[in-house]
Amino acid sequence: MDRAARLPIVGVQVGWDSILGLIPGIGDAVALGPAGYIVLQAHRMGTPGVLKARMMGNIGIDALIGSIPLVGDLFDIGWKANTRNVALLRRYFERHPEPAPDGRATSS
């Protein structure tokens, strides 16, 4: 959603989130679906509420500022809430590896 293509002249990566955001009203609402799915999966993986709240904050900032015409579209290119949320999940699981069935920590 955040890195589908690279803009040829400036070299910035944009994704479907930024492209959908160009459609007034509808685009930002549609882009919330995949963002919510990431948080849902984080919940199913047993992440703490603080982490999910931070992820929701990233989505909220993206939705709030993204709803401003033109300014929001430019903001979407730089903010990349989904990428931020996946990075939060990765860091969490790197610091808190899940125990193996025999009780030992797993390494990846």
A tleap script that builds the chain and sets N, CA, C and O, in Angstrom:
source leaprc.protein.ff14SB
mol = sequence {
  NMET ASP ARG ALA ALA ARG LEU PRO ILE VAL
  GLY VAL GLN VAL GLY TRP ASP SER ILE LEU
  GLY LEU ILE PRO GLY ILE GLY ASP ALA VAL
  ALA LEU GLY PRO ALA GLY TYR ILE VAL LEU
  GLN ALA HIE ARG MET GLY THR PRO GLY VAL
  LEU LYS ALA ARG MET MET GLY ASN ILE GLY
  ILE ASP ALA LEU ILE GLY SER ILE PRO LEU
  VAL GLY ASP LEU PHE ASP ILE GLY TRP LYS
  ALA ASN THR ARG ASN VAL ALA LEU LEU ARG
  ARG TYR PHE GLU ARG HIE PRO GLU PRO ALA
  PRO ASP GLY ARG ALA THR SER CSER
}
set mol.1.N position { 0.816 -1.205 0.000 }
set mol.1.CA position { 0.000 0.000 0.000 }
set mol.1.C position { 0.858 1.267 0.000 }
set mol.1.O position { 0.397 2.315 -0.454 }
set mol.2.N position { 2.087 1.194 0.497 }
set mol.2.CA position { 2.894 2.400 0.619 }
set mol.2.C position { 4.014 2.507 -0.407 }
set mol.2.O position { 4.565 3.591 -0.594 }
set mol.3.N position { 4.365 1.413 -1.075 }
set mol.3.CA position { 5.534 1.446 -1.952 }
set mol.3.C position { 5.297 0.698 -3.259 }
set mol.3.O position { 6.108 -0.150 -3.630 }
set mol.4.N position { 4.230 0.983 -3.953 }
set mol.4.CA position { 3.914 0.259 -5.189 }
set mol.4.C position { 4.760 0.705 -6.368 }
set mol.4.O position { 5.083 -0.111 -7.232 }
set mol.5.N position { 5.128 1.984 -6.427 }
set mol.5.CA position { 5.876 2.497 -7.579 }
set mol.5.C position { 6.798 3.626 -7.139 }
set mol.5.O position { 6.610 4.237 -6.087 }
set mol.6.N position { 7.786 3.883 -7.963 }
set mol.6.CA position { 8.726 4.977 -7.708 }
set mol.6.C position { 8.436 6.091 -8.717 }
set mol.6.O position { 8.321 5.834 -9.915 }
set mol.7.N position { 8.317 7.331 -8.226 }
set mol.7.CA position { 8.120 8.468 -9.122 }
set mol.7.C position { 9.409 8.691 -9.909 }
set mol.7.O position { 10.475 8.818 -9.306 }
set mol.8.N position { 9.339 8.743 -11.236 }
set mol.8.CA position { 10.536 8.740 -12.045 }
set mol.8.C position { 11.495 9.915 -11.834 }
set mol.8.O position { 12.704 9.687 -11.777 }
set mol.9.N position { 11.041 11.101 -11.719 }
set mol.9.CA position { 11.944 12.254 -11.650 }
set mol.9.C position { 12.523 12.448 -10.251 }
set mol.9.O position { 13.721 12.693 -10.106 }
set mol.10.N position { 11.694 12.341 -9.235 }
set mol.10.CA position { 12.146 12.600 -7.865 }
set mol.10.C position { 12.603 11.347 -7.131 }
set mol.10.O position { 13.283 11.451 -6.110 }
set mol.11.N position { 12.248 10.172 -7.624 }
set mol.11.CA position { 12.707 8.923 -7.019 }
set mol.11.C position { 12.020 8.552 -5.721 }
set mol.11.O position { 12.524 7.702 -4.986 }
set mol.12.N position { 10.888 9.161 -5.417 }
set mol.12.CA position { 10.146 8.869 -4.196 }
set mol.12.C position { 9.202 7.702 -4.461 }
set mol.12.O position { 8.572 7.631 -5.515 }
set mol.13.N position { 9.109 6.787 -3.495 }
set mol.13.CA position { 8.182 5.670 -3.646 }
set mol.13.C position { 6.781 6.089 -3.200 }
set mol.13.O position { 6.605 6.715 -2.155 }
set mol.14.N position { 5.798 5.730 -4.011 }
set mol.14.CA position { 4.398 5.974 -3.663 }
set mol.14.C position { 3.661 4.649 -3.760 }
set mol.14.O position { 4.094 3.729 -4.454 }
set mol.15.N position { 2.563 4.568 -3.068 }
set mol.15.CA position { 1.787 3.336 -3.096 }
set mol.15.C position { 0.326 3.604 -3.372 }
set mol.15.O position { -0.083 4.730 -3.658 }
set mol.16.N position { -0.450 2.541 -3.280 }
set mol.16.CA position { -1.882 2.660 -3.543 }
set mol.16.C position { -2.554 3.592 -2.547 }
set mol.16.O position { -3.553 4.231 -2.877 }
set mol.17.N position { -2.024 3.678 -1.338 }
set mol.17.CA position { -2.578 4.594 -0.346 }
set mol.17.C position { -2.542 6.022 -0.868 }
set mol.17.O position { -3.534 6.744 -0.775 }
set mol.18.N position { -1.407 6.430 -1.415 }
set mol.18.CA position { -1.263 7.780 -1.952 }
set mol.18.C position { -2.121 7.976 -3.194 }
set mol.18.O position { -2.723 9.034 -3.377 }
set mol.19.N position { -2.176 6.970 -4.039 }
set mol.19.CA position { -2.959 7.068 -5.276 }
set mol.19.C position { -4.448 7.127 -4.963 }
set mol.19.O position { -5.169 7.948 -5.531 }
set mol.20.N position { -4.920 6.248 -4.050 }
set mol.20.CA position { -6.338 6.271 -3.673 }
set mol.20.C position { -6.713 7.579 -2.997 }
set mol.20.O position { -7.846 8.045 -3.121 }
set mol.21.N position { -5.756 8.176 -2.276 }
set mol.21.CA position { -6.012 9.432 -1.599 }
set mol.21.C position { -6.344 10.573 -2.542 }
set mol.21.O position { -6.899 11.586 -2.117 }
set mol.22.N position { -6.012 10.424 -3.813 }
set mol.22.CA position { -6.343 11.460 -4.795 }
set mol.22.C position { -7.834 11.520 -5.095 }
set mol.22.O position { -8.324 12.533 -5.595 }
set mol.23.N position { -8.563 10.441 -4.792 }
set mol.23.CA position { -10.010 10.415 -5.009 }
set mol.23.C position { -10.665 11.053 -3.790 }
set mol.23.O position { -10.615 10.484 -2.699 }
set mol.24.N position { -11.274 12.214 -3.953 }
set mol.24.CA position { -11.839 12.920 -2.788 }
set mol.24.C position { -12.842 12.069 -2.006 }
set mol.24.O position { -13.754 11.473 -2.579 }
set mol.25.N position { -12.655 12.029 -0.697 }
set mol.25.CA position { -13.578 11.335 0.203 }
set mol.25.C position { -13.453 9.829 0.195 }
set mol.25.O position { -13.199 9.218 1.233 }
set mol.26.N position { -13.625 9.236 -0.948 }
set mol.26.CA position { -13.665 7.781 -1.060 }
set mol.26.C position { -12.279 7.162 -0.898 }
set mol.26.O position { -12.131 6.144 -0.221 }
set mol.27.N position { -11.275 7.758 -1.506 }
set mol.27.CA position { -9.938 7.178 -1.520 }
set mol.27.C position { -9.358 6.958 -0.138 }
set mol.27.O position { -8.827 5.886 0.153 }
set mol.28.N position { -9.458 7.972 0.721 }
set mol.28.CA position { -8.913 7.836 2.072 }
set mol.28.C position { -9.673 6.781 2.874 }
set mol.28.O position { -9.077 6.055 3.669 }
set mol.29.N position { -10.974 6.699 2.669 }
set mol.29.CA position { -11.774 5.702 3.385 }
set mol.29.C position { -11.400 4.287 2.942 }
set mol.29.O position { -11.305 3.384 3.773 }
set mol.30.N position { -11.188 4.091 1.650 }
set mol.30.CA position { -10.812 2.773 1.132 }
set mol.30.C position { -9.428 2.373 1.650 }
set mol.30.O position { -9.194 1.204 1.956 }
set mol.31.N position { -8.523 3.331 1.748 }
set mol.31.CA position { -7.163 3.044 2.210 }
set mol.31.C position { -7.124 2.642 3.684 }
set mol.31.O position { -6.142 2.048 4.129 }
set mol.32.N position { -8.165 2.950 4.442 }
set mol.32.CA position { -8.205 2.559 5.851 }
set mol.32.C position { -8.377 1.049 6.036 }
set mol.32.O position { -7.991 0.508 7.072 }
set mol.33.N position { -8.947 0.373 5.055 }
set mol.33.CA position { -9.167 -1.072 5.159 }
set mol.33.C position { -7.887 -1.862 5.396 }
set mol.33.O position { -7.789 -2.574 6.396 }
set mol.34.N position { -6.903 -1.758 4.506 }
set mol.34.CA position { -5.651 -2.483 4.731 }
set mol.34.C position { -4.924 -2.041 6.000 }
set mol.34.O position { -4.286 -2.854 6.668 }
set mol.35.N position { -5.019 -0.767 6.328 }
set mol.35.CA position { -4.373 -0.275 7.552 }
set mol.35.C position { -5.000 -0.932 8.779 }
set mol.35.O position { -4.297 -1.332 9.707 }
set mol.36.N position { -6.320 -1.037 8.776 }
set mol.36.CA position { -7.020 -1.699 9.875 }
set mol.36.C position { -6.703 -3.180 9.945 }
set mol.36.O position { -6.640 -3.759 11.030 }
set mol.37.N position { -6.503 -3.793 8.787 }
set mol.37.CA position { -6.165 -5.218 8.745 }
set mol.37.C position { -4.824 -5.483 9.433 }
set mol.37.O position { -4.666 -6.494 10.116 }
set mol.38.N position { -3.868 -4.585 9.256 }
set mol.38.CA position { -2.563 -4.743 9.897 }
set mol.38.C position { -2.726 -4.709 11.413 }
set mol.38.O position { -2.112 -5.503 12.125 }
set mol.39.N position { -3.557 -3.787 11.907 }
set mol.39.CA position { -3.789 -3.692 13.356 }
set mol.39.C position { -4.540 -4.931 13.856 }
set mol.39.O position { -4.249 -5.444 14.937 }
set mol.40.N position { -5.494 -5.401 13.076 }
set mol.40.CA position { -6.221 -6.617 13.445 }
set mol.40.C position { -5.267 -7.802 13.567 }
set mol.40.O position { -5.360 -8.577 14.519 }
set mol.41.N position { -4.367 -7.947 12.627 }
set mol.41.CA position { -3.395 -9.037 12.693 }
set mol.41.C position { -2.464 -8.875 13.897 }
set mol.41.O position { -2.092 -9.859 14.536 }
set mol.42.N position { -2.090 -7.629 14.203 }
set mol.42.CA position { -1.268 -7.382 15.394 }
set mol.42.C position { -2.007 -7.839 16.647 }
set mol.42.O position { -1.409 -8.423 17.551 }
set mol.43.N position { -3.305 -7.571 16.696 }
set mol.43.CA position { -4.132 -8.003 17.833 }
set mol.43.C position { -4.154 -9.532 17.922 }
set mol.43.O position { -3.998 -10.103 19.002 }
set mol.44.N position { -4.348 -10.178 16.784 }
set mol.44.CA position { -4.392 -11.647 16.761 }
set mol.44.C position { -3.063 -12.270 17.165 }
set mol.44.O position { -3.024 -13.391 17.672 }
set mol.45.N position { -1.969 -11.537 16.936 }
set mol.45.CA position { -0.641 -12.033 17.314 }
set mol.45.C position { -0.338 -11.786 18.781 }
set mol.45.O position { 0.720 -12.178 19.273 }
set mol.46.N position { -1.253 -11.141 19.478 }
set mol.46.CA position { -1.081 -10.947 20.910 }
set mol.46.C position { -0.222 -9.765 21.307 }
set mol.46.O position { 0.367 -9.772 22.388 }
set mol.47.N position { -0.136 -8.756 20.467 }
set mol.47.CA position { 0.671 -7.584 20.807 }
set mol.47.C position { -0.026 -6.771 21.900 }
set mol.47.O position { -1.247 -6.831 22.037 }
set mol.48.N position { 0.750 -6.012 22.673 }
set mol.48.CA position { 0.152 -5.228 23.761 }
set mol.48.C position { -0.670 -4.043 23.241 }
set mol.48.O position { -0.478 -3.571 22.120 }
set mol.49.N position { -1.574 -3.588 24.079 }
set mol.49.CA position { -2.453 -2.477 23.726 }
set mol.49.C position { -1.706 -1.195 23.395 }
set mol.49.O position { -2.140 -0.426 22.538 }
set mol.50.N position { -0.584 -0.960 24.069 }
set mol.50.CA position { 0.206 0.253 23.806 }
set mol.50.C position { 0.701 0.259 22.364 }
set mol.50.O position { 0.678 1.297 21.702 }
set mol.51.N position { 1.144 -0.883 21.882 }
set mol.51.CA position { 1.621 -0.977 20.508 }
set mol.51.C position { 0.474 -0.741 19.526 }
set mol.51.O position { 0.627 -0.016 18.543 }
set mol.52.N position { -0.667 -1.356 19.799 }
set mol.52.CA position { -1.818 -1.175 18.905 }
set mol.52.C position { -2.296 0.272 18.932 }
set mol.52.O position { -2.728 0.794 17.904 }
set mol.53.N position { -2.228 0.927 20.087 }
set mol.53.CA position { -2.621 2.342 20.182 }
set mol.53.C position { -1.681 3.206 19.343 }
set mol.53.O position { -2.122 4.140 18.674 }
set mol.54.N position { -0.400 2.895 19.382 }
set mol.54.CA position { 0.564 3.652 18.573 }
set mol.54.C position { 0.289 3.438 17.086 }
set mol.54.O position { 0.373 4.374 16.291 }
set mol.55.N position { -0.038 2.207 16.720 }
set mol.55.CA position { -0.370 1.913 15.327 }
set mol.55.C position { -1.625 2.676 14.903 }
set mol.55.O position { -1.675 3.236 13.807 }
set mol.56.N position { -2.629 2.695 15.766 }
set mol.56.CA position { -3.855 3.438 15.469 }
set mol.56.C position { -3.562 4.938 15.359 }
set mol.56.O position { -4.180 5.638 14.556 }
set mol.57.N position { -2.625 5.422 16.163 }
set mol.57.CA position { -2.224 6.824 16.068 }
set mol.57.C position { -1.622 7.137 14.709 }
set mol.57.O position { -1.919 8.177 14.121 }
set mol.58.N position { -0.779 6.245 14.205 }
set mol.58.CA position { -0.210 6.426 12.871 }
set mol.58.C position { -1.299 6.484 11.808 }
set mol.58.O position { -1.247 7.303 10.891 }
set mol.59.N position { -2.286 5.600 11.947 }
set mol.59.CA position { -3.395 5.573 10.993 }
set mol.59.C position { -4.233 6.842 11.133 }
set mol.59.O position { -4.654 7.427 10.135 }
set mol.60.N position { -4.473 7.262 12.367 }
set mol.60.CA position { -5.268 8.470 12.607 }
set mol.60.C position { -4.620 9.709 12.019 }
set mol.60.O position { -5.294 10.536 11.405 }
set mol.61.N position { -3.312 9.840 12.204 }
set mol.61.CA position { -2.586 10.980 11.630 }
set mol.61.C position { -2.694 10.940 10.111 }
set mol.61.O position { -2.938 11.961 9.468 }
set mol.62.N position { -2.511 9.755 9.550 }
set mol.62.CA position { -2.605 9.593 8.100 }
set mol.62.C position { -4.002 9.978 7.606 }
set mol.62.O position { -4.137 10.677 6.601 }
set mol.63.N position { -5.030 9.525 8.306 }
set mol.63.CA position { -6.407 9.809 7.886 }
set mol.63.C position { -6.751 11.289 8.065 }
set mol.63.O position { -7.383 11.894 7.199 }
set mol.64.N position { -6.336 11.862 9.182 }
set mol.64.CA position { -6.673 13.256 9.464 }
set mol.64.C position { -6.004 14.210 8.479 }
set mol.64.O position { -6.672 15.022 7.839 }
set mol.65.N position { -4.706 14.109 8.364 }
set mol.65.CA position { -3.994 15.024 7.468 }
set mol.65.C position { -4.231 14.631 6.012 }
set mol.65.O position { -4.276 15.491 5.133 }
set mol.66.N position { -4.381 13.334 5.759 }
set mol.66.CA position { -4.652 12.873 4.401 }
set mol.66.C position { -5.971 13.359 3.847 }
set mol.66.O position { -6.159 13.371 2.631 }
set mol.67.N position { -6.885 13.760 4.704 }
set mol.67.CA position { -8.189 14.241 4.235 }
set mol.67.C position { -8.143 15.692 3.746 }
set mol.67.O position { -9.116 16.174 3.166 }
set mol.68.N position { -7.042 16.386 3.969 }
set mol.68.CA position { -6.898 17.761 3.486 }
set mol.68.C position { -6.521 17.700 2.007 }
set mol.68.O position { -5.515 17.085 1.653 }
set mol.69.N position { -7.313 18.328 1.145 }
set mol.69.CA position { -7.003 18.265 -0.291 }
set mol.69.C position { -5.590 18.765 -0.599 }
set mol.69.O position { -5.132 19.747 -0.015 }
set mol.70.N position { -4.927 18.106 -1.489 }
set mol.70.CA position { -3.583 18.350 -1.989 }
set mol.70.C position { -2.507 18.230 -0.909 }
set mol.70.O position { -1.564 17.457 -1.073 }
set mol.71.N position { -2.625 18.971 0.180 }
set mol.71.CA position { -1.650 18.884 1.266 }
set mol.71.C position { -1.629 17.442 1.806 }
set mol.71.O position { -0.562 16.876 2.042 }
set mol.72.N position { -2.799 16.871 1.994 }
set mol.72.CA position { -2.903 15.504 2.488 }
set mol.72.C position { -2.312 14.499 1.527 }
set mol.72.O position { -1.700 13.518 1.951 }
set mol.73.N position { -2.487 14.730 0.236 }
set mol.73.CA position { -1.925 13.820 -0.760 }
set mol.73.C position { -0.401 13.850 -0.718 }
set mol.73.O position { 0.243 12.805 -0.818 }
set mol.74.N position { 0.172 15.022 -0.572 }
set mol.74.CA position { 1.629 15.139 -0.445 }
set mol.74.C position { 2.110 14.518 0.861 }
set mol.74.O position { 3.160 13.876 0.898 }
set mol.75.N position { 1.342 14.712 1.933 }
set mol.75.CA position { 1.693 14.133 3.228 }
set mol.75.C position { 1.702 12.607 3.153 }
set mol.75.O position { 2.584 11.965 3.723 }
set mol.76.N position { 0.727 12.023 2.454 }
set mol.76.CA position { 0.640 10.563 2.311 }
set mol.76.C position { 1.896 9.975 1.694 }
set mol.76.O position { 2.296 8.863 2.039 }
set mol.77.N position { 2.518 10.704 0.791 }
set mol.77.CA position { 3.729 10.212 0.139 }
set mol.77.C position { 4.853 10.041 1.162 }
set mol.77.O position { 5.644 9.103 1.067 }
set mol.78.N position { 4.922 10.942 2.135 }
set mol.78.CA position { 5.996 10.884 3.114 }
set mol.78.C position { 5.684 10.119 4.381 }
set mol.78.O position { 6.596 9.554 4.986 }
set mol.79.N position { 4.443 10.077 4.805 }
set mol.79.CA position { 4.101 9.489 6.106 }
set mol.79.C position { 4.146 7.969 6.100 }
set mol.79.O position { 4.785 7.386 6.976 }
set mol.80.N position { 3.500 7.305 5.158 }
set mol.80.CA position { 3.508 5.847 5.014 }
set mol.80.C position { 3.165 5.117 6.325 }
set mol.80.O position { 3.996 4.409 6.893 }
set mol.81.N position { 1.942 5.305 6.780 }
set mol.81.CA position { 1.493 4.724 8.049 }
set mol.81.C position { 1.603 3.206 8.064 }
set mol.81.O position { 1.989 2.632 9.083 }
set mol.82.N position { 1.275 2.544 6.962 }
set mol.82.CA position { 1.337 1.077 6.940 }
set mol.82.C position { 2.769 0.581 7.102 }
set mol.82.O position { 3.016 -0.386 7.822 }
set mol.83.N position { 3.706 1.238 6.436 }
set mol.83.CA position { 5.116 0.863 6.563 }
set mol.83.C position { 5.590 1.084 7.993 }
set mol.83.O position { 6.323 0.260 8.540 }
set mol.84.N position { 5.177 2.190 8.599 }
set mol.84.CA position { 5.535 2.473 9.995 }
set mol.84.C position { 4.973 1.388 10.920 }
set mol.84.O position { 5.657 0.931 11.836 }
set mol.85.N position { 3.740 0.986 10.677 }
set mol.85.CA position { 3.105 0.000 11.550 }
set mol.85.C position { 3.749 -1.381 11.416 }
set mol.85.O position { 3.916 -2.087 12.411 }
set mol.86.N position { 4.104 -1.763 10.210 }
set mol.86.CA position { 4.789 -3.045 10.029 }
set mol.86.C position { 6.163 -2.995 10.703 }
set mol.86.O position { 6.598 -3.980 11.299 }
set mol.87.N position { 6.843 -1.854 10.611 }
set mol.87.CA position { 8.144 -1.707 11.286 }
set mol.87.C position { 7.980 -1.816 12.801 }
set mol.87.O position { 8.817 -2.421 13.472 }
set mol.88.N position { 6.908 -1.234 13.344 }
set mol.88.CA position { 6.637 -1.357 14.785 }
set mol.88.C position { 6.457 -2.824 15.177 }
set mol.88.O position { 6.988 -3.272 16.193 }
set mol.89.N position { 5.698 -3.572 14.357 }
set mol.89.CA position { 5.488 -4.997 14.631 }
set mol.89.C position { 6.800 -5.770 14.579 }
set mol.89.O position { 7.072 -6.597 15.449 }
set mol.90.N position { 7.597 -5.507 13.580 }
set mol.90.CA position { 8.881 -6.212 13.468 }
set mol.90.C position { 9.767 -5.942 14.670 }
set mol.90.O position { 10.341 -6.866 15.246 }
set mol.91.N position { 9.878 -4.668 15.051 }
set mol.91.CA position { 10.714 -4.339 16.216 }
set mol.91.C position { 10.192 -5.012 17.471 }
set mol.91.O position { 10.971 -5.500 18.290 }
set mol.92.N position { 8.868 -5.040 17.627 }
set mol.92.CA position { 8.282 -5.679 18.805 }
set mol.92.C position { 8.671 -7.157 18.855 }
set mol.92.O position { 9.110 -7.649 19.894 }
set mol.93.N position { 8.511 -7.866 17.730 }
set mol.93.CA position { 8.790 -9.302 17.738 }
set mol.93.C position { 10.287 -9.615 17.755 }
set mol.93.O position { 10.681 -10.707 18.166 }
set mol.94.N position { 11.117 -8.684 17.319 }
set mol.94.CA position { 12.565 -8.872 17.469 }
set mol.94.C position { 12.956 -8.785 18.943 }
set mol.94.O position { 13.859 -9.491 19.393 }
set mol.95.N position { 12.285 -7.929 19.682 }
set mol.95.CA position { 12.588 -7.749 21.108 }
set mol.95.C position { 11.866 -8.763 21.989 }
set mol.95.O position { 12.311 -9.044 23.102 }
set mol.96.N position { 10.762 -9.311 21.502 }
set mol.96.CA position { 9.955 -10.264 22.276 }
set mol.96.C position { 9.688 -11.512 21.439 }
set mol.96.O position { 8.559 -11.730 20.999 }
set mol.97.N position { 10.712 -12.332 21.215 }
set mol.97.CA position { 10.480 -13.540 20.415 }
set mol.97.C position { 9.468 -14.454 21.104 }
set mol.97.O position { 9.433 -14.565 22.330 }
set mol.98.N position { 8.666 -15.088 20.297 }
set mol.98.CA position { 7.663 -16.004 20.853 }
set mol.98.C position { 8.341 -17.255 21.385 }
set mol.98.O position { 9.276 -17.760 20.764 }
set mol.99.N position { 7.887 -17.761 22.517 }
set mol.99.CA position { 8.489 -18.992 23.040 }
set mol.99.C position { 8.110 -20.183 22.164 }
set mol.99.O position { 7.004 -20.257 21.628 }
set mol.100.N position { 9.054 -21.108 22.036 }
set mol.100.CA position { 8.784 -22.355 21.318 }
set mol.100.C position { 7.881 -23.221 22.189 }
set mol.100.O position { 7.735 -22.943 23.380 }
set mol.101.N position { 7.271 -24.264 21.625 }
set mol.101.CA position { 6.381 -25.114 22.417 }
set mol.101.C position { 7.051 -25.699 23.671 }
set mol.101.O position { 6.369 -25.990 24.654 }
set mol.102.N position { 8.374 -25.870 23.644 }
set mol.102.CA position { 9.043 -26.432 24.818 }
set mol.102.C position { 9.459 -25.357 25.827 }
set mol.102.O position { 10.106 -25.657 26.830 }
set mol.103.N position { 9.081 -24.095 25.551 }
set mol.103.CA position { 9.353 -23.019 26.498 }
set mol.103.C position { 10.588 -22.209 26.206 }
set mol.103.O position { 10.797 -21.166 26.825 }
set mol.104.N position { 11.430 -22.664 25.263 }
set mol.104.CA position { 12.635 -21.910 24.922 }
set mol.104.C position { 12.294 -20.804 23.937 }
set mol.104.O position { 11.353 -20.931 23.154 }
set mol.105.N position { 13.056 -19.723 23.977 }
set mol.105.CA position { 12.841 -18.622 23.005 }
set mol.105.C position { 13.311 -19.073 21.634 }
set mol.105.O position { 14.316 -19.772 21.501 }
set mol.106.N position { 12.572 -18.664 20.624 }
set mol.106.CA position { 12.950 -18.993 19.257 }
set mol.106.C position { 13.809 -17.883 18.691 }
set mol.106.O position { 13.712 -16.732 19.116 }
set mol.107.N position { 14.635 -18.225 17.747 }
set mol.107.CA position { 15.426 -17.200 17.058 }
set mol.107.C position { 15.080 -17.267 15.581 }
set mol.107.O position { 14.829 -18.339 15.032 }
set mol.108.N position { 15.073 -16.093 14.944 }
set mol.108.CA position { 14.730 -16.087 13.528 }
set mol.108.C position { 15.856 -15.592 12.677 }
set mol.108.O position { 15.724 -15.526 11.455 }
savepdb mol mol.pdb
quit
